[in-house]
Amino acid sequence: MTQLREGRGRAVFTVIDDNATPLPDEHSDQLHFKKSVTSTLEYTYPLKLLCPSLASSSNCQWLYPITFGGGLVEGDVITLEVEAGPGSCVLVTTQSSTKVFHCLEEKETTQHFVLHLGRRSLMAVLPDPIVCFKDARYKQTQHVNMTTNSNLLLLDWLTAGRMARGELWDFTSYASVNNVTVDGETVFRDAIRLSDSPSVSKKTAMVDFQVIGMFLVLGPLLEDYSQALIKSLGASQSYNSRCDRSQLVGVSPLQFHVSGAQVKGCVVRLATHSTSQAFHKLQEILEPLFPTLGGNPFENKY
């Protein structure tokens, strides 16, 4: 009988100067924030939260949620709440891929994230991919509460499993829901569920693709970045160009009217034949933001 492990955590970040306003430097095209610090850090087993002081080379504070045991075991329930206070800059990332172990007793493994973004804050949620082992059952929800002038980067991606052991889409089920509200109004909802059906298996449906992912960009301070992504990733290919069938990348613009204000952004979706391909594409997409975030959270990993 698998023992239930229910871990809870809460992290709150503020700026040293309460009157800080994160405006772009007038002489630079990069975003600059006042120093962000941890004001609250609470967690219970098997969850642990780390905020290394030297992880970032900028004023952005990095947060690493980790679990004891090297991954998530059957029946684990992890709930994490993260709040970026007004004017703060926070990066939520991981030390390595999140491993979801097999579920032989058919108990689902779940993670719930609730993210609060204060006015003119930036929160970047850039974890390593989810890796579901054979027979794993995994469910994840991420609920984001924003204001019209807060800013969000949200990456949600997974691999086919332990590919080195020949496991390709051999997990039982995977479900992920991302919900974003601005001033209490739902503006974006993305849901994915992967499981075998009577007519087709996951492995057959995915063909040769081993990684799929979604990257969301929202907020006024990220408008120029978002427009650059739309221009570069959405550009039409020339008639004679060859299509790279091992890597599919698409982008869609987003625009919402909330509380009398416009909220703009974009959503990027990708599918690749390998983890290294996905990493290199994500690094290319994220590179303009590394100076603001204080580094590349995926460096030397893939």
N, C-alpha and C positions, 0 to 999 in steps of 0.2 A: 504494500500500500504506500503510495507516494505521499510524503508529508507536505502539506500546504505551506508555502512560503509567501507571506504578504508583506511587501515592503512599501513604505511611504516616504516621500521626501518633499521638501519645500525649500526653495532658494529665492531670495529677494536681493536685487541689486539696485544700488543708488549711486549718485555721483557725490564726490567730496564737496563740491560747491552746489548747494541746493538750487541756485539760480542759473545753473549751467544751461546754455542753449546750444545744441549741436549744429552749428551752421558750417557749411563748407568754407574753407579758407579762401579768401578772395583772390589769392595768388596761386591756387592749386585746384585741380579738378578732382581731388580726393576729399572724402568726408573726414571731418575731425571732431572728436568728442572730448569732453572733460573726462578726467579719470573716474572710471567706474569701480566700485568696491562692493564686496559682499556684506550685506547688513543682517541677513538671516540665512542660516544653513542648518537644516534639520533632516534627519533620515533615520530609518529603522531597517534592520536586517530583513532581507539580504541586500538591500540597496545601500550604496555609499556614494556620497557626493564629494568630489574633489575640485578645488579652485586653486591651481598652482599659480603662484605669484609671478613666475618667470616664463609662463607658457606663451604670453603675448608680448610682442615688441611695441604695441601701441597702447592706448588707453582703454582698449576693449578687454573685458573680463571674460575668461574662458571657464566653462563649467563642464566637468566630466562626470556623468552618472555611470557607475559601474556596479556589477553584481558579484557577490561572492560565489565561487564555484565555477567561474569562467564562462558563464552563460545563464540562460533561463531554462529551468527544468520544468517538467510537466506539472501543471497546476499553479505555477508562479503567477502572482498578481502584483504588478508594480504600478504605483500611482505617483506621478511626479508633477508638482506645480512650480512653475518658474515665473517670476515677475521682474520685468525690466522697468525700473522707475523712470520718471521723467528725465529725459536727457541722457540716459545711460546707453551703453553699447555692450551687448552680451553675445557670446558665442557658445552654443550648446553643442558639444561634439562627443565623440567616444574614443577610447584608446585603441579599439580594434572593432572588427565586425561583431554584431550582436548575434550570438549563436543560440538557436532554439533547439534544445535536445528533443529526442523522440518522445512521443506520448503513447505509451503502450496501454494505459488504462483509459484512453480516450478523454482525458481531461485537458481542456484548452489552456494554453499559456497566454496571458494577456498583459498588455501595457497600456496605461492611460496617461496622457500628458495634457496638462492645462497650462496655457501660456498667456500671460497678461503683459501687454505692451503699453507703457505710459506715453504721454505726449512727447513727440519728437525723440523717441527712443528708437534704437535699432536692435532687433534680435535676429540672430542668424542661427538656424537649427540645421547643422551640417553633420549628421552622424555618418559613420561607416554603414555599409549595407547590412540588412537583415539576412542571416544565413540559416535557413530552416533545414534541419537534418531529416533523414528519412523517417516517415511516420509522424512528423511534428504537426501540431495543431496550434496556430498562432493567430492572435487578434490584437490589433493596435488601433487606438483612437487618439487623435490630436485635435484639441479644441483651442483656437486662438482668439483672444479678445483684444481688439485693436481700437485706436481712435483714428480720426481722419488724418492726423498728421504723425502717426507712428509708422514704423517701417519694418518689414518682415522679409526674411529669406528662409524658405522652408524646403528642405530636401527630404524626399521619401523614396528609398530604393531598396531592392532586394536582388539576391542572386539565386540561381537555380538550386543551390545547396552545396554539399561537399563534392565539388566537381572532381577533385583529385582522387576521390574514392569511387568515382563513377556514378554518384548520385545526381541526377538531373531531374528536377521538378518531382522528386519522389516523396515530398512531404504530403500529408493528408489534406491540409487546408491552410490557407493564408488569407487574412482579411485586414484591410487598412482603410480607415476613414479619416479624412482631414477636413475640418470645418472651421471657417474663418468668419468672425463677426466684426463689424465696424460700428462702434457706438450702439451695440446691441442688435444690429441688423445683419442677418446672414447674407454674405456677398459671394462666398465661394464654398463649394462642398465637392470633394473628390472622394470617390469610394472605389475600391477594387477588391474583388474576391476571386481567389484561385482555388479550384478543386476539380477533381475529375467529374465528368458527367456521363450518363449512360451512352452518349453518342461519341464523345471524344475525350481523350485524356489530356492533362496539362502538357505532358511531354510532346504529344502530337501537335497540339495547338501552338506551342511555342516554337516549333520547328528547330532551328539551330540557335535561337536567342537564349542567352544564359543570364542576362541582366536586364531589368526594366526599372524605370524610375521616373519621378516627377519632381520638378523644381519650380517653386512659386516665388515670385517677386512682387511685392506690393509696398506702396508708400511714396510720398512726395520727394523725399531725399534720394530715392532710387529711380526716379523717372528717367533721367538721362541714361542710366545704366540699363534700364528696361528697354528703352527705345533702341539702344545700341544692340541689344540681344535680338530684338525683333528684326532689325535691319540685317544683321549678319546671319542669323539662323533661318530667317524667313525669305532670304533672297532666292530668286528663281535661278535654276541652273541653266546653263546654255544648252542648246539643242543637242550638240554633239558630245556633251560631257558624259562620263561613265558614272553610273550610280553605285555607291558603295553599299552593297546589300548586307554587309556584316554590321552596319551601324545606321540606325534610323534616328533622326533627331528632328523634332518639330516644335514650333513655337506659336502661341496664340496670344494676341493682346487682350488685356482686361481693362475695363473701365466701368466704374460704379458711381452713382450719385447718392451720397449719404449725408444727411444733416446739412444740406445746402452746399456740400463740397464734393469735388471730384476726387475719386481714389483710382489711380492708374497703376498698371503693372503688366505682368505677363506670366504665362505658365509654359514651361519647357517640358517636353516628354521625350524620353530616349529609350532605345532598346539596342543592345549590343551583343555580339557573340562571345565577349570575354569581359572579365572584371577590369583588366588593364585598359581595354578600349574605353570603358565607361569612365574610369578614373581620369584618363588623359583628356577626355572631352569635358568632364566636369571641371578639371583644373583649368582648361582653356576658358570655360565660361566664367569661373569664379576669380580668375587671376586679377582683374581690375580692382577687386575688393580686398585682396590680401593685405595691402598697406593699412587699410582701415581696421581690419580684423586683427592685425598684428601677426600674420603668418598664414601658412597653409596647413590646415588640420590634417590633410591626407599625405603630407610630405613623408617620403621614405617608407610608405606602406605598400604600394602596389607597383 
